[in-house]
Amino acid sequence: MVDRLSRWLPDLEPPPGGELRLRHALANEHPQRPVLSWAVAGMVMVLVGSIWLIRAGSDISGSLHRELAAAMEPAPEVSVAGMQVTALPSRRPDIRLYLLVEVRPDGD
């Protein structure tokens, strides 16, 4: 396996002074930022997201309540062309049932 790799990937020499520049850059590496700053940033993001969701949720629930209240109002008179419409009782107040019977003009 190593022979195959060396055939396809020959050994390369670094550019002049390249190894020295790399060693110098690695020696002068910036100190890592404390983990605490990442934790604080994460908590701020969660807080902002929570506030946004709560505000958006109140708008959605308000419109949902309005739509449900409109749906629960008594239905206006229902009419269907060529049909006799009779309202039927329902066990659930949010469901309306109607019986439709075809009315034939010739009296059959």
Buried (B, 14 or more C-beta within 10 A) or exposed (E): EEEEEEEEEEEEEEEEEEEEEEEEEEEEEEEEEEEEEEEEEEEEEEEEEEEEEEEEEEEEEEEEEEEEEEEEEEEEEEEEEEBEEEEEEEEEEEEEEEEEEEEEEEEE
